[in-house]
Amino acid sequence: MPDFAPTLFSTKVAAGRRTYFFDVKNAKNDKPFLKITQSEINGEEKKKSYLNIFDSEITDFSGALAQTVEYINQNAK
Amino acid sequence: MPDFAPTLFSTKVAAGRRTYFFDVKNAKNDKPFLKITQSEINGEEKKKSYLNIFDSEITDFSGALAQTVEYINQNAK
């Protein structure tokens, strides 16, 4: 097994100084997980931060995001 | 103006050792942004990581997540 699991699916969102990468890989238990990377350029500096969302959490995670986006669209704009 | 902008909306997803917090606040330009925090407990250690998603990016961000979840549900399970 290689050190790094191969990427099964990948998409990204470029937004000004920030880019978000969505990568699906297989975890050690052979279940998929999603790694979201935020890459931010600040002058000369490149800052990355990561979230890992595992298979069993992804439905709840995307539900919470949908609820939040709905709030923003309805109330905060 | 206080040091920390008040939270306008908040929800969370608890999943085993990890909790994801979704907080909406107003940015300096008075537009809402979403802060996603992943808090992970690893033995005695608590590790946090953050993503900030601004107003203008949130539709693309949630679209990319939806696309990724669809991939996982169709192919990787």
Backbone of each chain as nested JSON, in Angstrom:
{
  "chains": [
    {"id": "A", "residues": [
      {"number": 1, "name": "MET", "atoms": {"N": [0.863, -1.206, 0.0], "CA": [0.0, 0.0, 0.0], "C": [0.888, 1.24, 0.0]}},
      {"number": 2, "name": "PRO", "atoms": {"N": [0.586, 2.193, -0.881], "CA": [1.43, 3.4, -0.903], "C": [1.214, 4.245, 0.356]}},
      {"number": 3, "name": "ASP", "atoms": {"N": [2.129, 5.163, 0.586], "CA": [2.018, 6.046, 1.744], "C": [0.749, 6.883, 1.697]}},
      {"number": 4, "name": "PHE", "atoms": {"N": [0.412, 7.325, 0.484], "CA": [-0.746, 8.187, 0.348], "C": [-1.794, 7.479, -0.502]}},
      {"number": 5, "name": "ALA", "atoms": {"N": [-2.996, 7.403, 0.007], "CA": [-4.071, 6.766, -0.747], "C": [-4.37, 7.585, -1.994]}},
      {"number": 6, "name": "PRO", "atoms": {"N": [-4.683, 6.934, -3.108], "CA": [-4.991, 7.677, -4.324], "C": [-6.294, 8.476, -4.176]}},
      {"number": 7, "name": "THR", "atoms": {"N": [-6.348, 9.567, -4.895], "CA": [-7.546, 10.405, -4.879], "C": [-8.584, 9.818, -5.825]}},
      {"number": 8, "name": "LEU", "atoms": {"N": [-9.786, 9.58, -5.328], "CA": [-10.848, 8.954, -6.114], "C": [-11.673, 9.991, -6.863]}},
      {"number": 9, "name": "PHE", "atoms": {"N": [-11.771, 11.158, -6.261], "CA": [-12.599, 12.219, -6.838], "C": [-12.035, 13.53, -6.35]}},
      {"number": 10, "name": "SER", "atoms": {"N": [-12.073, 14.54, -7.215], "CA": [-11.502, 15.813, -6.819], "C": [-12.224, 16.962, -7.519]}},
      {"number": 11, "name": "THR", "atoms": {"N": [-12.528, 17.991, -6.783], "CA": [-13.061, 19.201, -7.405], "C": [-12.553, 20.387, -6.601]}},
      {"number": 12, "name": "LYS", "atoms": {"N": [-12.612, 21.581, -7.193], "CA": [-12.141, 22.735, -6.42], "C": [-12.986, 23.973, -6.718]}},
      {"number": 13, "name": "VAL", "atoms": {"N": [-12.909, 24.91, -5.793], "CA": [-13.584, 26.19, -5.93], "C": [-12.52, 27.263, -5.758]}},
      {"number": 14, "name": "ALA", "atoms": {"N": [-12.306, 28.055, -6.786], "CA": [-11.343, 29.145, -6.685], "C": [-12.098, 30.434, -6.4]}},
      {"number": 15, "name": "ALA", "atoms": {"N": [-11.656, 31.154, -5.402], "CA": [-12.368, 32.368, -4.985], "C": [-11.347, 33.388, -4.51]}},
      {"number": 16, "name": "GLY", "atoms": {"N": [-10.911, 34.24, -5.409], "CA": [-9.96, 35.287, -5.032], "C": [-8.686, 34.69, -4.473]}},
      {"number": 17, "name": "ARG", "atoms": {"N": [-8.3, 35.093, -3.275], "CA": [-7.059, 34.625, -2.671], "C": [-7.175, 33.195, -2.126]}},
      {"number": 18, "name": "ARG", "atoms": {"N": [-8.389, 32.7, -2.069], "CA": [-8.607, 31.384, -1.47], "C": [-9.03, 30.357, -2.506]}},
      {"number": 19, "name": "THR", "atoms": {"N": [-8.547, 29.14, -2.343], "CA": [-9.025, 28.016, -3.147], "C": [-9.415, 26.894, -2.193]}},
      {"number": 20, "name": "TYR", "atoms": {"N": [-10.545, 26.273, -2.463], "CA": [-11.001, 25.126, -1.68], "C": [-10.894, 23.877, -2.535]}},
      {"number": 21, "name": "PHE", "atoms": {"N": [-10.234, 22.873, -2.029], "CA": [-10.116, 21.588, -2.722], "C": [-10.965, 20.552, -1.993]}},
      {"number": 22, "name": "PHE", "atoms": {"N": [-11.721, 19.798, -2.771], "CA": [-12.529, 18.705, -2.219], "C": [-11.965, 17.404, -2.782]}},
      {"number": 23, "name": "ASP", "atoms": {"N": [-11.332, 16.604, -1.957], "CA": [-10.73, 15.355, -2.415], "C": [-11.318, 14.172, -1.658]}},
      {"number": 24, "name": "VAL", "atoms": {"N": [-11.719, 13.164, -2.414], "CA": [-12.219, 11.931, -1.807], "C": [-11.123, 10.877, -1.898]}},
      {"number": 25, "name": "LYS", "atoms": {"N": [-10.815, 10.258, -0.773], "CA": [-9.843, 9.161, -0.731], "C": [-10.419, 8.027, 0.102]}},
      {"number": 26, "name": "ASN", "atoms": {"N": [-9.784, 6.893, 0.031], "CA": [-10.192, 5.798, 0.899], "C": [-9.405, 5.832, 2.202]}},
      {"number": 27, "name": "ALA", "atoms": {"N": [-10.127, 5.74, 3.31], "CA": [-9.482, 5.658, 4.622], "C": [-8.905, 4.253, 4.811]}},
      {"number": 28, "name": "LYS", "atoms": {"N": [-8.193, 4.057, 5.907], "CA": [-7.567, 2.752, 6.167], "C": [-8.583, 1.619, 6.22]}},
      {"number": 29, "name": "ASN", "atoms": {"N": [-9.815, 1.95, 6.675], "CA": [-10.856, 0.92, 6.743], "C": [-11.552, 0.717, 5.393]}},
      {"number": 30, "name": "ASP", "atoms": {"N": [-10.981, 1.299, 4.333], "CA": [-11.484, 1.145, 2.972], "C": [-12.795, 1.896, 2.719]}},
      {"number": 31, "name": "LYS", "atoms": {"N": [-13.2, 2.727, 3.674], "CA": [-14.373, 3.579, 3.463], "C": [-13.878, 4.938, 2.973]}},
      {"number": 32, "name": "PRO", "atoms": {"N": [-14.661, 5.598, 2.132], "CA": [-14.221, 6.899, 1.618], "C": [-14.291, 7.991, 2.681]}},
      {"number": 33, "name": "PHE", "atoms": {"N": [-13.38, 8.928, 2.587], "CA": [-13.524, 10.143, 3.386], "C": [-13.228, 11.341, 2.502]}},
      {"number": 34, "name": "LEU", "atoms": {"N": [-13.745, 12.466, 2.94], "CA": [-13.582, 13.714, 2.206], "C": [-12.592, 14.597, 2.944]}},
      {"number": 35, "name": "LYS", "atoms": {"N": [-11.608, 15.086, 2.214], "CA": [-10.669, 16.047, 2.777], "C": [-10.931, 17.391, 2.105]}},
      {"number": 36, "name": "ILE", "atoms": {"N": [-11.308, 18.382, 2.885], "CA": [-11.472, 19.736, 2.341], "C": [-10.237, 20.543, 2.726]}},
      {"number": 37, "name": "THR", "atoms": {"N": [-9.573, 21.106, 1.747], "CA": [-8.388, 21.933, 1.998], "C": [-8.711, 23.371, 1.608]}},
      {"number": 38, "name": "GLN", "atoms": {"N": [-8.424, 24.285, 2.488], "CA": [-8.488, 25.706, 2.149], "C": [-7.063, 26.212, 1.988]}},
      {"number": 39, "name": "SER", "atoms": {"N": [-6.754, 26.688, 0.801], "CA": [-5.424, 27.236, 0.537], "C": [-5.586, 28.745, 0.338]}},
      {"number": 40, "name": "GLU", "atoms": {"N": [-4.877, 29.495, 1.154], "CA": [-5.049, 30.951, 1.159], "C": [-3.711, 31.614, 0.908]}},
      {"number": 41, "name": "ILE", "atoms": {"N": [-3.687, 32.531, -0.046], "CA": [-2.452, 33.263, -0.327], "C": [-2.539, 34.632, 0.325]}},
      {"number": 42, "name": "ASN", "atoms": {"N": [-1.536, 34.916, 1.145], "CA": [-1.498, 36.177, 1.872], "C": [-0.147, 36.816, 1.597]}},
      {"number": 43, "name": "GLY", "atoms": {"N": [-0.079, 37.665, 0.604], "CA": [1.222, 38.219, 0.198], "C": [2.102, 37.101, -0.328]}},
      {"number": 44, "name": "GLU", "atoms": {"N": [3.242, 36.887, 0.305], "CA": [4.18, 35.838, -0.121], "C": [3.834, 34.488, 0.513]}},
      {"number": 45, "name": "GLU", "atoms": {"N": [2.969, 34.551, 1.502], "CA": [2.721, 33.374, 2.329], "C": [1.528, 32.564, 1.815]}},
      {"number": 46, "name": "LYS", "atoms": {"N": [1.651, 31.257, 1.897], "CA": [0.558, 30.364, 1.518], "C": [0.154, 29.593, 2.77]}},
      {"number": 47, "name": "LYS", "atoms": {"N": [-1.112, 29.718, 3.14], "CA": [-1.579, 29.082, 4.366], "C": [-2.597, 28.014, 3.984]}},
      {"number": 48, "name": "LYS", "atoms": {"N": [-2.435, 26.824, 4.553], "CA": [-3.395, 25.758, 4.27], "C": [-4.086, 25.312, 5.542]}},
      {"number": 49, "name": "SER", "atoms": {"N": [-5.364, 25.028, 5.445], "CA": [-6.0, 24.332, 6.56], "C": [-6.907, 23.231, 6.009]}},
      {"number": 50, "name": "TYR", "atoms": {"N": [-7.104, 22.234, 6.837], "CA": [-7.746, 20.995, 6.389], "C": [-8.911, 20.615, 7.283]}},
      {"number": 51, "name": "LEU", "atoms": {"N": [-9.909, 19.998, 6.692], "CA": [-10.947, 19.288, 7.45], "C": [-11.057, 17.89, 6.881]}},
      {"number": 52, "name": "ASN", "atoms": {"N": [-11.167, 16.899, 7.738], "CA": [-11.433, 15.53, 7.285], "C": [-12.838, 15.142, 7.698]}},
      {"number": 53, "name": "ILE", "atoms": {"N": [-13.613, 14.675, 6.744], "CA": [-14.977, 14.264, 7.056], "C": [-15.14, 12.821, 6.622]}},
      {"number": 54, "name": "PHE", "atoms": {"N": [-15.446, 11.964, 7.57], "CA": [-15.508, 10.545, 7.265], "C": [-16.899, 10.164, 6.795]}},
      {"number": 55, "name": "ASP", "atoms": {"N": [-16.894, 9.085, 6.048], "CA": [-18.074, 8.45, 5.494], "C": [-19.338, 8.576, 6.344]}},
      {"number": 56, "name": "SER", "atoms": {"N": [-19.245, 8.171, 7.599], "CA": [-20.422, 8.107, 8.453], "C": [-20.919, 9.497, 8.86]}},
      {"number": 57, "name": "GLU", "atoms": {"N": [-20.115, 10.524, 8.642], "CA": [-20.468, 11.873, 9.107], "C": [-20.97, 12.757, 7.975]}},
      {"number": 58, "name": "ILE", "atoms": {"N": [-20.75, 12.281, 6.73], "CA": [-20.853, 13.218, 5.621], "C": [-22.282, 13.69, 5.374]}},
      {"number": 59, "name": "THR", "atoms": {"N": [-23.26, 12.835, 5.629], "CA": [-24.653, 13.249, 5.436], "C": [-25.029, 14.341, 6.431]}},
      {"number": 60, "name": "ASP", "atoms": {"N": [-24.654, 14.156, 7.696], "CA": [-24.939, 15.175, 8.705], "C": [-24.18, 16.471, 8.411]}},
      {"number": 61, "name": "PHE", "atoms": {"N": [-22.932, 16.335, 7.971], "CA": [-22.119, 17.51, 7.661], "C": [-22.76, 18.308, 6.539]}},
      {"number": 62, "name": "SER", "atoms": {"N": [-23.176, 17.62, 5.477], "CA": [-23.729, 18.376, 4.356], "C": [-25.118, 18.909, 4.701]}},
      {"number": 63, "name": "GLY", "atoms": {"N": [-25.841, 18.23, 5.569], "CA": [-27.124, 18.766, 6.047], "C": [-26.94, 20.043, 6.848]}},
      {"number": 64, "name": "ALA", "atoms": {"N": [-25.93, 20.061, 7.714], "CA": [-25.656, 21.254, 8.52], "C": [-25.224, 22.413, 7.636]}},
      {"number": 65, "name": "LEU", "atoms": {"N": [-24.436, 22.114, 6.602], "CA": [-24.024, 23.169, 5.672], "C": [-25.241, 23.727, 4.929]}},
      {"number": 66, "name": "ALA", "atoms": {"N": [-26.119, 22.833, 4.464], "CA": [-27.311, 23.277, 3.726], "C": [-28.183, 24.192, 4.594]}},
      {"number": 67, "name": "GLN", "atoms": {"N": [-28.32, 23.81, 5.868], "CA": [-29.106, 24.601, 6.826], "C": [-28.48, 25.992, 7.005]}},
      {"number": 68, "name": "THR", "atoms": {"N": [-27.161, 26.035, 7.052], "CA": [-26.44, 27.285, 7.258], "C": [-26.553, 28.19, 6.034]}},
      {"number": 69, "name": "VAL", "atoms": {"N": [-26.413, 27.584, 4.848], "CA": [-26.529, 28.361, 3.612], "C": [-27.94, 28.935, 3.501]}},
      {"number": 70, "name": "GLU", "atoms": {"N": [-28.933, 28.134, 3.893], "CA": [-30.315, 28.603, 3.875], "C": [-30.48, 29.81, 4.807]}},
      {"number": 71, "name": "TYR", "atoms": {"N": [-29.9, 29.722, 5.991], "CA": [-29.957, 30.867, 6.909], "C": [-29.351, 32.109, 6.266]}},
      {"number": 72, "name": "ILE", "atoms": {"N": [-28.167, 31.957, 5.673], "CA": [-27.485, 33.111, 5.075], "C": [-28.33, 33.694, 3.942]}},
      {"number": 73, "name": "ASN", "atoms": {"N": [-28.871, 32.83, 3.104], "CA": [-29.658, 33.325, 1.976], "C": [-30.939, 34.028, 2.417]}},
      {"number": 74, "name": "GLN", "atoms": {"N": [-31.525, 33.551, 3.513], "CA": [-32.8, 34.124, 3.937], "C": [-32.653, 35.345, 4.824]}},
      {"number": 75, "name": "ASN", "atoms": {"N": [-31.607, 35.368, 5.629], "CA": [-31.56, 36.379, 6.685], "C": [-30.437, 37.386, 6.6]}},
      {"number": 76, "name": "ALA", "atoms": {"N": [-29.308, 36.95, 6.147], "CA": [-28.132, 37.759, 6.429], "C": [-27.651, 38.574, 5.236]}},
      {"number": 77, "name": "LYS", "atoms": {"N": [-28.299, 38.41, 4.076], "CA": [-27.81, 39.16, 2.912], "C": [-28.46, 40.529, 2.812]}}
    ]},
    {"id": "B", "residues": [
      {"number": 1, "name": "MET", "atoms": {"N": [-17.384, 48.726, 18.173], "CA": [-17.483, 47.351, 17.668], "C": [-16.658, 46.425, 18.561]}},
      {"number": 2, "name": "PRO", "atoms": {"N": [-17.253, 45.337, 18.991], "CA": [-16.494, 44.424, 19.865], "C": [-15.376, 43.733, 19.085]}},
      {"number": 3, "name": "ASP", "atoms": {"N": [-14.443, 43.178, 19.821], "CA": [-13.332, 42.458, 19.189], "C": [-13.824, 41.286, 18.34]}},
      {"number": 4, "name": "PHE", "atoms": {"N": [-14.835, 40.609, 18.862], "CA": [-15.336, 39.445, 18.142], "C": [-16.772, 39.7, 17.708]}},
      {"number": 5, "name": "ALA", "atoms": {"N": [-17.017, 39.508, 16.432], "CA": [-18.361, 39.718, 15.917], "C": [-19.311, 38.685, 16.538]}},
      {"number": 6, "name": "PRO", "atoms": {"N": [-20.539, 39.085, 16.846], "CA": [-21.483, 38.123, 17.426], "C": [-21.86, 37.037, 16.417]}},
      {"number": 7, "name": "THR", "atoms": {"N": [-22.174, 35.876, 16.939], "CA": [-22.592, 34.761, 16.09], "C": [-24.066, 34.923, 15.745]}},
      {"number": 8, "name": "LEU", "atoms": {"N": [-24.379, 34.895, 14.463], "CA": [-25.748, 35.097, 13.991], "C": [-26.522, 33.785, 13.916]}},
      {"number": 9, "name": "PHE", "atoms": {"N": [-25.775, 32.719, 13.63], "CA": [-26.416, 31.422, 13.454], "C": [-25.375, 30.375, 13.806]}},
      {"number": 10, "name": "SER", "atoms": {"N": [-25.824, 29.291, 14.424], "CA": [-24.861, 28.278, 14.826], "C": [-25.505, 26.906, 14.818]}},
      {"number": 11, "name": "THR", "atoms": {"N": [-24.803, 25.946, 14.284], "CA": [-25.28, 24.564, 14.399], "C": [-24.051, 23.67, 14.504]}},
      {"number": 12, "name": "LYS", "atoms": {"N": [-24.222, 22.446, 14.956], "CA": [-23.053, 21.565, 15.04], "C": [-23.409, 20.125, 14.716]}},
      {"number": 13, "name": "VAL", "atoms": {"N": [-22.393, 19.38, 14.373], "CA": [-22.531, 17.955, 14.088], "C": [-21.521, 17.244, 14.986]}},
      {"number": 14, "name": "ALA", "atoms": {"N": [-22.015, 16.404, 15.859], "CA": [-21.113, 15.638, 16.721], "C": [-20.962, 14.251, 16.132]}},
      {"number": 15, "name": "ALA", "atoms": {"N": [-19.723, 13.802, 15.995], "CA": [-19.462, 12.518, 15.351], "C": [-18.258, 11.879, 16.02]}},
      {"number": 16, "name": "GLY", "atoms": {"N": [-18.519, 11.057, 17.014], "CA": [-17.426, 10.373, 17.704], "C": [-16.454, 11.365, 18.315]}},
      {"number": 17, "name": "ARG", "atoms": {"N": [-15.182, 11.227, 17.958], "CA": [-14.155, 12.095, 18.526], "C": [-14.157, 13.49, 17.918]}},
      {"number": 18, "name": "ARG", "atoms": {"N": [-14.895, 13.652, 16.849], "CA": [-14.881, 14.933, 16.145], "C": [-16.218, 15.668, 16.277]}},
      {"number": 19, "name": "THR", "atoms": {"N": [-16.139, 16.983, 16.41], "CA": [-17.335, 17.822, 16.335], "C": [-17.087, 18.912, 15.316]}},
      {"number": 20, "name": "TYR", "atoms": {"N": [-18.078, 19.17, 14.477], "CA": [-18.005, 20.246, 13.491], "C": [-18.97, 21.343, 13.905]}},
      {"number": 21, "name": "PHE", "atoms": {"N": [-18.468, 22.556, 14.0], "CA": [-19.302, 23.706, 14.339], "C": [-19.464, 24.572, 13.097]}},
      {"number": 22, "name": "PHE", "atoms": {"N": [-20.672, 24.983, 12.83], "CA": [-20.974, 25.884, 11.705], "C": [-21.468, 27.191, 12.311]}},
      {"number": 23, "name": "ASP", "atoms": {"N": [-20.674, 28.248, 12.216], "CA": [-21.044, 29.534, 12.798], "C": [-21.081, 30.608, 11.727]}},
      {"number": 24, "name": "VAL", "atoms": {"N": [-22.169, 31.342, 11.705], "CA": [-22.276, 32.475, 10.778], "C": [-22.042, 33.763, 11.564]}},
      {"number": 25, "name": "LYS", "atoms": {"N": [-21.145, 34.593, 11.057], "CA": [-20.864, 35.899, 11.659], "C": [-20.815, 36.94, 10.552]}},
      {"number": 26, "name": "ASN", "atoms": {"N": [-20.836, 38.186, 10.949], "CA": [-20.649, 39.237, 9.962], "C": [-19.178, 39.594, 9.83]}},
      {"number": 27, "name": "ALA", "atoms": {"N": [-18.714, 39.647, 8.582], "CA": [-17.341, 40.072, 8.325], "C": [-17.25, 41.6, 8.484]}},
      {"number": 28, "name": "LYS", "atoms": {"N": [-16.035, 42.124, 8.369], "CA": [-15.835, 43.571, 8.535], "C": [-16.642, 44.388, 7.536]}},
      {"number": 29, "name": "ASN", "atoms": {"N": [-16.861, 43.804, 6.349], "CA": [-17.647, 44.513, 5.328], "C": [-19.154, 44.339, 5.533]}},
      {"number": 30, "name": "ASP", "atoms": {"N": [-19.516, 43.789, 6.704], "CA": [-20.915, 43.609, 7.079], "C": [-21.635, 42.518, 6.283]}},
      {"number": 31, "name": "LYS", "atoms": {"N": [-20.884, 41.744, 5.516], "CA": [-21.462, 40.595, 4.819], "C": [-21.234, 39.357, 5.678]}},
      {"number": 32, "name": "PRO", "atoms": {"N": [-22.158, 38.406, 5.629], "CA": [-21.989, 37.214, 6.464], "C": [-20.875, 36.309, 5.951]}},
      {"number": 33, "name": "PHE", "atoms": {"N": [-20.202, 35.644, 6.865], "CA": [-19.312, 34.566, 6.454], "C": [-19.54, 33.369, 7.363]}},
      {"number": 34, "name": "LEU", "atoms": {"N": [-19.167, 32.219, 6.848], "CA": [-19.332, 30.969, 7.587], "C": [-17.977, 30.495, 8.072]}},
      {"number": 35, "name": "LYS", "atoms": {"N": [-17.908, 30.194, 9.347], "CA": [-16.693, 29.601, 9.905], "C": [-17.01, 28.158, 10.28]}},
      {"number": 36, "name": "ILE", "atoms": {"N": [-16.324, 27.217, 9.654], "CA": [-16.489, 25.805, 10.027], "C": [-15.302, 25.415, 10.887]}},
      {"number": 37, "name": "THR", "atoms": {"N": [-15.578, 24.92, 12.078], "CA": [-14.514, 24.477, 12.981], "C": [-14.616, 22.976, 13.163]}},
      {"number": 38, "name": "GLN", "atoms": {"N": [-13.518, 22.29, 12.993], "CA": [-13.453, 20.871, 13.332], "C": [-12.674, 20.742, 14.626]}},
      {"number": 39, "name": "SER", "atoms": {"N": [-13.314, 20.216, 15.632], "CA": [-12.656, 20.007, 16.922], "C": [-12.498, 18.505, 17.12]}},
      {"number": 40, "name": "GLU", "atoms": {"N": [-11.281, 18.076, 17.317], "CA": [-10.994, 16.647, 17.37], "C": [-10.293, 16.319, 18.678]}},
      {"number": 41, "name": "ILE", "atoms": {"N": [-10.794, 15.325, 19.383], "CA": [-10.161, 14.915, 20.633], "C": [-9.323, 13.67, 20.38]}},
      {"number": 42, "name": "ASN", "atoms": {"N": [-8.049, 13.783, 20.731], "CA": [-7.11, 12.686, 20.504], "C": [-6.419, 12.404, 21.832]}},
      {"number": 43, "name": "GLY", "atoms": {"N": [-6.963, 11.491, 22.575], "CA": [-6.437, 11.248, 23.917], "C": [-6.672, 12.47, 24.789]}},
      {"number": 44, "name": "GLU", "atoms": {"N": [-5.596, 13.065, 25.316], "CA": [-5.694, 14.253, 26.174], "C": [-5.723, 15.531, 25.337]}},
      {"number": 45, "name": "GLU", "atoms": {"N": [-5.387, 15.383, 24.061], "CA": [-5.175, 16.538, 23.212], "C": [-6.449, 16.935, 22.465]}},
      {"number": 46, "name": "LYS", "atoms": {"N": [-6.663, 18.233, 22.339], "CA": [-7.791, 18.73, 21.559], "C": [-7.232, 19.54, 20.396]}},
      {"number": 47, "name": "LYS", "atoms": {"N": [-7.565, 19.137, 19.181], "CA": [-7.03, 19.793, 18.0], "C": [-8.162, 20.486, 17.261]}},
      {"number": 48, "name": "LYS", "atoms": {"N": [-7.936, 21.734, 16.91], "CA": [-8.969, 22.454, 16.165], "C": [-8.453, 22.887, 14.812]}},
      {"number": 49, "name": "SER", "atoms": {"N": [-9.297, 22.82, 13.793], "CA": [-8.944, 23.461, 12.54], "C": [-10.164, 24.198, 11.997]}},
      {"number": 50, "name": "TYR", "atoms": {"N": [-9.89, 25.215, 11.208], "CA": [-10.922, 26.161, 10.781], "C": [-10.939, 26.338, 9.279]}},
      {"number": 51, "name": "LEU", "atoms": {"N": [-12.114, 26.564, 8.739], "CA": [-12.252, 27.07, 7.365], "C": [-13.135, 28.303, 7.426]}},
      {"number": 52, "name": "ASN", "atoms": {"N": [-12.776, 29.339, 6.701], "CA": [-13.647, 30.51, 6.565], "C": [-14.178, 30.568, 5.147]}},
      {"number": 53, "name": "ILE", "atoms": {"N": [-15.489, 30.679, 5.017], "CA": [-16.086, 30.744, 3.687], "C": [-16.915, 32.026, 3.613]}},
      {"number": 54, "name": "PHE", "atoms": {"N": [-16.532, 32.882, 2.702], "CA": [-17.196, 34.177, 2.635], "C": [-18.421, 34.093, 1.742]}},
      {"number": 55, "name": "ASP", "atoms": {"N": [-19.304, 35.025, 2.044], "CA": [-20.555, 35.245, 1.338], "C": [-20.528, 34.903, -0.153]}},
      {"number": 56, "name": "SER", "atoms": {"N": [-19.581, 35.485, -0.879], "CA": [-19.561, 35.359, -2.334], "C": [-19.134, 33.96, -2.783]}},
      {"number": 57, "name": "GLU", "atoms": {"N": [-18.583, 33.165, -1.863], "CA": [-18.053, 31.847, -2.227], "C": [-18.992, 30.718, -1.827]}},
      {"number": 58, "name": "ILE", "atoms": {"N": [-19.986, 31.052, -0.995], "CA": [-20.679, 29.978, -0.291], "C": [-21.525, 29.113, -1.225]}},
      {"number": 59, "name": "THR", "atoms": {"N": [-22.08, 29.702, -2.281], "CA": [-22.889, 28.918, -3.221], "C": [-22.008, 27.909, -3.954]}},
      {"number": 60, "name": "ASP", "atoms": {"N": [-20.833, 28.368, -4.425], "CA": [-19.905, 27.457, -5.098], "C": [-19.394, 26.38, -4.146]}},
      {"number": 61, "name": "PHE", "atoms": {"N": [-19.105, 26.785, -2.914], "CA": [-18.603, 25.84, -1.916], "C": [-19.632, 24.751, -1.653]}},
      {"number": 62, "name": "SER", "atoms": {"N": [-20.893, 25.141, -1.456], "CA": [-21.885, 24.114, -1.138], "C": [-22.219, 23.284, -2.375]}},
      {"number": 63, "name": "GLY", "atoms": {"N": [-22.094, 23.864, -3.572], "CA": [-22.26, 23.082, -4.799], "C": [-21.191, 22.016, -4.944]}},
      {"number": 64, "name": "ALA", "atoms": {"N": [-19.943, 22.393, -4.644], "CA": [-18.835, 21.432, -4.729], "C": [-19.006, 20.323, -3.696]}},
      {"number": 65, "name": "LEU", "atoms": {"N": [-19.486, 20.683, -2.511], "CA": [-19.726, 19.654, -1.492], "C": [-20.825, 18.698, -1.949]}},
      {"number": 66, "name": "ALA", "atoms": {"N": [-21.898, 19.243, -2.498], "CA": [-23.012, 18.402, -2.957], "C": [-22.546, 17.415, -4.032]}},
      {"number": 67, "name": "GLN", "atoms": {"N": [-21.721, 17.914, -4.948], "CA": [-21.166, 17.084, -6.019], "C": [-20.311, 15.942, -5.436]}},
      {"number": 68, "name": "THR", "atoms": {"N": [-19.543, 16.278, -4.423], "CA": [-18.658, 15.3, -3.785], "C": [-19.46, 14.24, -3.03]}},
      {"number": 69, "name": "VAL", "atoms": {"N": [-20.481, 14.691, -2.315], "CA": [-21.331, 13.751, -1.571], "C": [-22.026, 12.808, -2.56]}},
      {"number": 70, "name": "GLU", "atoms": {"N": [-22.46, 13.357, -3.681], "CA": [-23.1, 12.535, -4.705], "C": [-22.127, 11.471, -5.215]}},
      {"number": 71, "name": "TYR", "atoms": {"N": [-20.882, 11.877, -5.454], "CA": [-19.879, 10.903, -5.88], "C": [-19.737, 9.789, -4.846]}},
      {"number": 72, "name": "ILE", "atoms": {"N": [-19.613, 10.176, -3.591], "CA": [-19.413, 9.167, -2.532], "C": [-20.609, 8.226, -2.48]}},
      {"number": 73, "name": "ASN", "atoms": {"N": [-21.808, 8.783, -2.522], "CA": [-22.998, 7.947, -2.424], "C": [-23.142, 7.003, -3.617]}},
      {"number": 74, "name": "GLN", "atoms": {"N": [-22.718, 7.436, -4.783], "CA": [-22.911, 6.606, -5.972], "C": [-21.789, 5.602, -6.212]}},
      {"number": 75, "name": "ASN", "atoms": {"N": [-20.576, 5.969, -5.858], "CA": [-19.436, 5.171, -6.282], "C": [-18.627, 4.498, -5.195]}},
      {"number": 76, "name": "ALA", "atoms": {"N": [-18.506, 5.146, -4.101], "CA": [-17.439, 4.726, -3.203], "C": [-17.918, 3.905, -2.019]}},
      {"number": 77, "name": "LYS", "atoms": {"N": [-19.232, 3.721, -1.879], "CA": [-19.714, 2.97, -0.714], "C": [-19.79, 1.479, -0.988]}}
    ]}
  ]
}
